[in-house]
Amino acid sequence: MKTGIGMEPQRIDHLFDSAEARFDQWRRLHKACQSWAGSVGKQGAAARKAASTALFGEIVPAEDFHAYPGARLLATLRDRIDGDDAMGATRLVQRISQALILRSYRRDASEWDAHDDPTGHADLTPLPTMEAGGRPYFEVLYVVPTPPARWPAYSQQVRRLRRSQDQFIYEPVFVGNLEDAVLATLLNPQIQAVVIHEGFPWASTHNLPLLSEVLGATLGVDPLTVGPGDHGLTLARVIKSVRPEVDLYLLDDCRPEDVVSDPAASGLRRVFYEVEEPLEVHLAILEGVDERYRTPYFDNLKKYAQKPMGTFHALPIARGKPVFRSDWIRDMGEFYGPTLFLAESSATTGGLDSLLEPTGNIKLAQDAAARAFGADKVFFVTNGTSTSNKMVYQALCQPGDIVIVDRNCHKSHHYGCVLAGAQPYYVEAFPLTAYSMYGSVPLRTIKKALLDLKAAGRLDKVRMLALTNVTFDGHLYDTRRVMEECLAIKPDLVFLWDEAWFGFGRFNWLYRRRTAMGARQQMTEWFADPRSLEAYLQQEKAFGADLDPADARLLDARLVPDPRLARIRVYQTNSTHKSMSSLRQGSMVLVGDQDFHHHEAPFHEAIFTHASTSPNLQIIASLDVARRQMELEGYELVTHAIALAIEIRKDINTHPLVSKYFRVLEPAEMIPAEFRPSGLASYTDPDVTWAQALEAFRHDEFVLDPTRLTLVCGTAGYDGTQFKGILAADYEIQLNKTSRNSVLLQTNINNTRSDVANLLRVLVEISRKIDAGLKDGGAPVQAAFAKRVKSLMEDVPGLPNFSRFHDRFRSDPSVSTLEGDMRSAFYMAYREECCEHLELHDPEVDRRIKEGPPLVSANFVIPYPPGFPIMVPGQVIEADTIEFMRKLDVKEIHGYDATLGLKLLRPDALA
Ligand SMILES: Cc1ncc(COP(=O)(O)O)c(C=O)c1O
């Protein structure tokens, strides 16, 4: 049986089916029952009944892991199917299907009733008490050793605990073994808490090959070798590793004190003595969810907005009076509504707190974010990750420190170096020349940089490694491996992971291991494990305690750090607004640095330098709310975004017409084979399984984030900018980045299946037009089209690498390492007498490249696309960069004025 990533779900442990895949199954069952109900003739009816029975059989196992429709409705449905009641089965399936899609079962108790018309019927078992609208709904998983026949009674006991003053309402879901418990937590995103009763067995009665692999990899345990015994703490560990946000409660009949002292119990929220008052467990569950639900800053801002307030300070727009009283700007008030203005203030009193030195609600909100994102500390930033990055550079680097940095990183890193006076040592990502883009920086390149710096006696100057994870185009690092291997060479290296696009990665277990904070957690656990020291001592035997930079074997060996020396110092910046529900410019700095106490004061200086003294309250509140959402439904939303992305890939790449002109690039095209030892080449090939994708996420040097889709449009005769314009102007579809022959689509937590359907519709329409145009235009049009496609797909300019800094900006020109004093070059360009201009096509440019004196860039030159600086201040410009500039056909080039030409530092100023 094929269970490819892009295939329809066929097996219970198909881990990334979206909620919609479940809805689809119910819809298919509905169609099957409808067709059965409408069939004429005995034979036809029998065949259609068989089809409905088979579909029902496929649906049922996974439904065990959801509260709704639940055992009673499923039993009724089974009875109707078995009893040849095709009409009754159809009605019930339709009702269940709609209740699932509309989520009405969360509010409307009648959806749980087995009768089609609940009035006049009294079900034997009481229905859950629910009320319209109102309280947020979730589900709680109970893992119990008791036989399933006892579960309905337990279920009723749980429901009877509900009180009208409860803030939330929840429904129980029961499973009887560890494997089913893990599966339920993975498959049912509504589960917010797990109540574990000790004494349950390990193995499921379902056939779960994929889950067994996941468990094996997560726990390092072969399920077949597990013996009898208590698995409560093991289960807690697995659930924490896949969904850390879920609250765990253990009910044990041993002394709870003994359990708590077991280190494995650290993931439990509470331990109860088995016979304790069930109401206590109920209250603990509600409190646990409330802790995540609470948004200290936003809650207070709402209260603040309700208060009558006289203001005698700045920000007259606060409370909206000048807006609503004005004849001239009232429309603004009508557009935004009064709440926005009531929630505006320039005060830091009234619980509003100060972003620059938070001690109240902002601090509480930041602490909650630290919990959610797995960091020690979080700083909210209201000027985007452009500012977050600069803050980190300023806080951690002193003038003269070396930062190893991906040359293709966001400009804030380059400017961060200028502001902090740090010397960038640029490392190059692997190129994807055919699509005019770069990938990520190979670990070998990073290690070589560190070893070269060591050989040059400059390792002590190296402060930080800064990398972009995920890159714009979807390349994800093996963050743990990068950090461990670098720490083997330089044990106090600081890591800045620019996860501007990847903040959401924390909330799905597939991604989490590749986030900065996920890797930090794994490293912390590993360094505390005695096996890490053994591994290091093995390496020491082979390579010595002091690694010799001349030893070429080091580049290929999997280096391990000395856990006694290595410091875990990890920073992450993320544009919360790019992947979560924050207003624009909402960003965070996550700190996971065991030596942060040495940097606390500089960090505050950096905040004072960069943060506005008038931060936008709505942005701060939205950061708080974005955190709440991700802690409560991030798992569902991110899983859904992945599922949609796979669907888009499959739809486009297999559509007979669309795939003639368009294609979404697969891992094989985005990541060279040498970085993909797993061999994972495609997310849509039906022979590829999730097990292979997991293997890639575990071991490959780079993996492709499935939610970032590079759509090749050059084969349809469009360059990226042109195609982006057409989609926006003619079809109201917006997207972000383009390259010479592609555009980047991205699925996010906001996308729906309708978006996917609309995109496909548009691509079909465009493909049809191209098809018709080519047919009607005959040979001349076809030849012109082929020429255009060839030009876009084959005549692509080579991507220039960073050359070198001019000797004037190198501390020691006699050493071969690449770092340079970019800041001095940057400021030299402020002096007009030090600068000159040369037109790009002036033959003098070519002459000077050949004969000198060298051309030295006075500033950053950043074309969009590709969006990274192809020249930086102080860089010697070489022929490939000039050729690239001359071939560039983009309009937007920051730092370059075509009428003046290249801005250069004059040779006499450099003398
Ligand atoms: C990798 C990377 N880092 C940082 C930023 C800056 O983020 P922001 O737009 O939040 O200032 C961007 C923006 O696109 C980015 O792509």
The ligand as an SDF file (V2000), in Angstrom:
LIG
                    3D

 16 16  0  0  0  0  0  0  0  0999 V2000
   16.0600   36.6210    6.7180 C   0  0  0  0  0  0  0  0  0  0  0  0
   15.4580   37.9310    7.1250 C   0  0  0  0  0  0  0  0  0  0  0  0
   15.8740   38.5040    8.2580 N   0  0  0  0  0  0  0  0  0  0  0  0
   15.3580   39.6700    8.6790 C   0  0  0  0  0  0  0  0  0  0  0  0
   14.3840   40.3100    7.9650 C   0  0  0  0  0  0  0  0  0  0  0  0
   13.8330   41.6140    8.4510 C   0  0  0  0  0  0  0  0  0  0  0  0
   12.6200   41.3930    9.0630 O   0  0  0  0  0  0  0  0  0  0  0  0
   11.5260   42.5460    9.2770 P   0  0  0  0  0  0  0  0  0  0  0  0
   10.8460   42.7230    7.9720 O   0  0  0  0  0  0  0  0  0  0  0  0
   10.6560   41.9730   10.3390 O   0  0  0  0  0  0  0  0  0  0  0  0
   12.2320   43.7760    9.7170 O   0  0  0  0  0  0  0  0  0  0  0  0
   13.9180   39.7520    6.7720 C   0  0  0  0  0  0  0  0  0  0  0  0
   12.8930   40.4350    5.9720 C   0  0  0  0  0  0  0  0  0  0  0  0
   12.4720   40.0210    4.9360 O   0  0  0  0  0  0  0  0  0  0  0  0
   14.4720   38.5220    6.3390 C   0  0  0  0  0  0  0  0  0  0  0  0
   14.0800   37.9380    5.2030 O   0  0  0  0  0  0  0  0  0  0  0  0
  1  2  1  0
  2  3  1  0
  2 15  2  0
  3  4  2  0
  4  5  1  0
  5  6  1  0
  5 12  2  0
  6  7  1  0
  7  8  1  0
  8  9  2  0
  8 10  1  0
  8 11  1  0
 12 13  1  0
 12 15  1  0
 13 14  2  0
 15 16  1  0
M  END
$$$$
